[in-house]
Amino acid sequence: MIKHSRTEDGVDGRLVSYSDPSSFIAEQYKVLRTNLYSLSPGKKIQSLLITSSQAQEGKTITSCNLAYTLSLDTEKKTIIIDADLRRPSVHHILGISRKPGFSDLLSGEVDPDIFLTKPAIGKLFVIPAGSIKAAPSEILSTAKVKDLIDNLKKRFDYIIFDSPPVLNVTDACILGALCDAVIFVIKAGVTQKSMIEEAFHTLIDAQAKPKATILTSVHFLLDSYYYFYRYKYYKYSDKKE
């Protein structure tokens, strides 16, 4: 297992928006934040799912960096939820405990206010994955998830979900259908075109709304952990093909 450098307070160094806010990479997340603001001018995007076609494409690093960057806006309030109940890692990145968390919240074992009283890192509120439970897809299929999103929208400007990859399990499709938009992470030189197309069609068939893609691991001028330098936005018609 690769060990990454950590800040004095235990945050993974790859959370560059926190550990190195003046860096080139951190600035790109600010660009992404600006693009997100204008992504859907007709309807405000509050709940956002970040996923990929397969594992190891950088979706969790992207989720955490985007969420933290959004939380830097003093006029906005942001929360990130680790919805990858199979291989959770948001807590590793942020240097916090995994439980209690999202799964415990959905099972009624904890009160949501324990996550909403104060931010976990900087001004960012966090709901980690929680206890590992059987049948995550069934847990995510309950009406409690929609109720939770509706309630969080009253308290937060942005709700970021980090979910499992689309092609591995159905979790991303279940959650994606409940969120305002989906951002799809693609790893340069690794993700196959056929996998990207299959994942996009799978999301759309599930009534999810893919709005953007992020290309990760692009080596461009700098030799560092992880970065991207361009975004491509895709818009879909409301009409079914």
For each residue, the residues with C-beta under 8 A, 3 or more apart:
1:
2:
3:
4: 12 13 14 225
5: 12 13
6: 10 11 12 13 95
7: 10 11 13 18 19 95
8:
9: 95
10: 6 7 95
11: 6 7 15 18 19 93 94 95 121
12: 4 5 6 15 19 92 93 94 95
13: 4 5 6 7 16 19 20 225
14: 4 19 61 65 93 225 226
15: 11 12 18 19 61 64 65 68 93 94
16: 13 19 20 21 23 25 26 29 65 225
17: 21 26 29 65 68 69 72
18: 7 11 15 21 68 121 122
19: 7 11 12 13 14 15 16
20: 13 16 23 25 26
21: 16 17 18 26
22: 26 27
23: 16 20 26 27 224
24: 27 28 221 222 227
25: 16 20 28 29 222 224 225 226 227
26: 16 17 20 21 22 23 29 30 65 69
27: 22 23 24 30 31
28: 24 25 31 32 227 228 229
29: 16 17 25 26 32 33 65 66 69
30: 26 27 33 34 69
31: 27 28 34 35 231
32: 28 29 35 36 66 69 214 231
33: 29 30 36 37 66 69 70 73
34: 30 31 37 38
35: 31 32 38 39 212 231 233
36: 32 33 39 45 48 66 70 212
37: 33 34
38: 34 35 41
39: 35 36 45 181 211 212 233
40: 43 44 45 180 181 211
41: 38
42:
43: 40 180
44: 40 180
45: 36 39 40 48 180 181 211
46: 153 156 157 158 159 180
47: 149 152 153 159 161 178 179 180 181
48: 36 45 158 159 160 161 179 180 181 182 183
49: 83 161 163 172 175 176 179 181 182 183 208
50: 59 62 63 66 160 161 162 163 182 183 185
51: 59 163 164 165 166 172 176 182 183 184 185 199 203
52: 55 57 58 59 165 166 184 185 186 187 191 199
53: 57 165 166 167 184 186 191 195 196 198 199
54: 57 165 167 168 191 195
55: 52 87 165 168
56: 187 190
57: 52 53 54 165 185 186 187 190 191 216
58: 52 61 62 185 187 216 217 226
59: 50 51 52 62 63 162 163 165 185
60: 63 64 84 89 90 93 162
61: 14 15 58 64 65 93 216 226
62: 50 58 59 65 66 183 185 214 216
63: 50 59 60 66 67 80 90 160 161 162
64: 15 60 61 67 68 80 90 93 94 162
65: 14 15 16 17 26 29 61 62 68 69
66: 29 32 33 36 50 62 63 69 70 160 183
67: 63 64 70 71 78 79 80 124 158 160
68: 15 17 18 64 65 71 72 121 122 124
69: 17 26 29 30 32 33 65 66 72
70: 33 36 66 67 73 76 78 157 158 160
71: 67 68 76 77 78 119 122 123 124 125
72: 17 68 69 122 123
73: 33 70 76 78
74: 123
75:
76: 70 71 73 157 158
77: 71 123 125 155 156 157 158
78: 67 70 71 73 123 124 125 156 157 158 159 160
79: 67 115 116 124 125 126 127 152 156 158 159 160
80: 63 64 67 90 124 125 126 127 160 161 162
81: 102 126 127 159 160 161 162
82: 88 89 90 91 101 102 126 127 128 129 162
83: 49 102 129 140 161 162 163 164 171 175
84: 60 87 88 89 90 129 162 163 164 171
85: 88 102 103 129 130 132 133 136 139 140 164 171
86: 136 164 169 171
87: 55 84 164
88: 82 84 85 91 98 101 128 129 132
89: 60 82 84 92 93
90: 60 63 64 80 82 84 93 94 126 128 129 162
91: 82 88 94 95 96 97 98 101 128 129
92: 12 89 95
93: 11 12 14 15 60 61 64 89 90
94: 11 12 15 64 90 91 120 121 126
95: 6 7 9 10 11 12 91 92 121
96: 91 120 121 126 128
97: 91 128
98: 88 91 101 128 129 130
99: 104 128 129 130 131
100: 104 105 109 110 114 128 130 131
101: 82 88 91 98 104 105 127 128 129 130 131
102: 81 82 83 85 105 106 127 128 129 130
103: 85 106 107 129 130 131 132 133 136 139
104: 99 100 101 107 109 110 130 131
105: 100 101 102 108 109 110 112 115 127 130 148
106: 102 103 139 140 142 144 145 148
107: 103 104 133 139
108: 105 144
109: 100 104 105 131
110: 100 104 105 114
111: 114
112: 105 115 116 148 151
113: 116 117
114: 100 110 111 117
115: 79 105 112 125 126 127
116: 79 112 113 125 155
117: 113 114
118: 125
119: 71 122 123 124 125 126
120: 94 96 124 125 126
121: 11 18 68 94 95 96 124 126
122: 18 68 71 72 119
123: 71 72 74 77 78 119
124: 67 68 71 78 79 80 119 120 121
125: 71 77 78 79 80 115 116 118 119 120 156
126: 79 80 81 82 90 94 96 115 119 120 121
127: 79 80 81 82 101 102 105 115 130
128: 82 88 90 91 96 97 98 99 100 101 102
129: 82 83 84 85 88 90 91 98 99 101 102 103 132
130: 85 98 99 100 101 102 103 104 105 127
131: 99 100 101 103 104 109
132: 85 88 103 129
133: 85 103 107 136 139
134:
135: 138 139
136: 85 86 103 133 139 140 169 171
137: 140 141 169 170 171 174
138: 135 141 142
139: 85 103 106 107 133 135 136 142
140: 83 85 106 136 137 145 171 174 175
141: 137 138 145 174
142: 106 138 139 145
143: 146 147
144: 106 108 147 148
145: 106 140 141 142 148 149 174 175 178
146: 143 149 150 178
147: 143 144 150 151
148: 105 106 112 144 145 151 152
149: 47 145 146 152 153 159 178 179
150: 146 147 153 154
151: 112 147 148 154 155
152: 47 79 148 149 155 156 159
153: 46 47 149 150 156 159
154: 150 151
155: 77 116 151 152
156: 46 77 78 79 125 152 153 159
157: 46 70 76 77 78
158: 46 48 67 70 76 77 78 79
159: 46 47 48 78 79 81 149 152 153 156 179
160: 48 50 63 66 67 70 78 79 80 81
161: 47 48 49 50 63 80 81 83 175 179
162: 50 59 60 63 64 80 81 82 83 84 90
163: 49 50 51 59 83 84 171 172 175 176
164: 51 83 84 85 86 87 168 169 171 172
165: 51 52 53 54 55 57 59 168 169 172 199
166: 51 52 53 172 173 199 202 203
167: 53 54 195 198 199 202
168: 54 55 164 165
169: 86 136 137 164 165 172
170: 137 173 174
171: 83 84 85 86 136 137 140 163 164 174 175
172: 49 51 163 164 165 166 169 175 176 182 203 208
173: 166 170 176 177 202 203 205 206 208
174: 137 140 141 145 170 171 177 178 206
175: 49 83 140 145 161 163 171 172 178 179
176: 49 51 163 172 173 179 182 203 206 208 209
177: 173 174 206 207 208
178: 47 145 146 149 174 175
179: 47 48 49 149 159 161 175 176 182 208 209
180: 40 43 44 45 46 47 48 209
181: 39 40 45 47 48 49 209 210 211 212
182: 48 49 50 51 172 176 179 203 208 209 210 211
183: 48 49 50 51 62 66 210 211 212 213 214
184: 51 52 53 196 199 200 203 210 212 213 214
185: 50 51 52 57 58 59 62 213 214 216
186: 52 53 57 191 196 213 214 215 216
187: 52 56 57 58 190 191 215 216 217
188: 191 215 216 217 218
189: 217
190: 56 57 187 217
191: 52 53 54 57 186 187 188 195 196
192: 195 196
193: 196 197
194: 197 198
195: 53 54 167 191 192 198 199
196: 53 184 186 191 192 193 199 200
197: 193 194 200 201
198: 53 167 194 195 201 202
199: 51 52 53 165 166 167 184 195 196 202 203
200: 184 196 197 203 204 210
201: 197 198 204 205
202: 166 167 173 198 199 205 206
203: 51 166 172 173 176 182 184 199 200 206 208 210
204: 200 201 207 208 210 236
205: 173 201 202
206: 173 174 176 177 202 203
207: 177 204
208: 49 172 173 176 177 179 182 203 204
209: 176 179 180 181 182 236
210: 181 182 183 184 200 203 204 213 234 236
211: 39 40 45 181 182 183 233 234 235
212: 35 36 39 181 183 184 231 232 233 234
213: 183 184 185 186 210 231 232 233 234
214: 32 62 183 184 185 186 228 231
215: 186 187 188 218 228 229 230 231 232
216: 57 58 61 62 185 186 187 188 226 227 228
217: 58 187 188 189 190 226 227 228
218: 188 215 227 228 229 230
219: 222 223
220: 227 229
221: 24
222: 24 25 219 227
223: 219
224: 23 25 227
225: 4 13 14 16 25
226: 14 25 58 61 216 217
227: 24 25 28 216 217 218 220 222 224
228: 28 214 215 216 217 218 231
229: 28 215 218 220
230: 215 218
231: 31 32 35 212 213 214 215 228
232: 212 213 215
233: 35 39 211 212 213
234: 210 211 212 213
235: 211
236: 204 209 210
237:
238:
239:
240:
241:
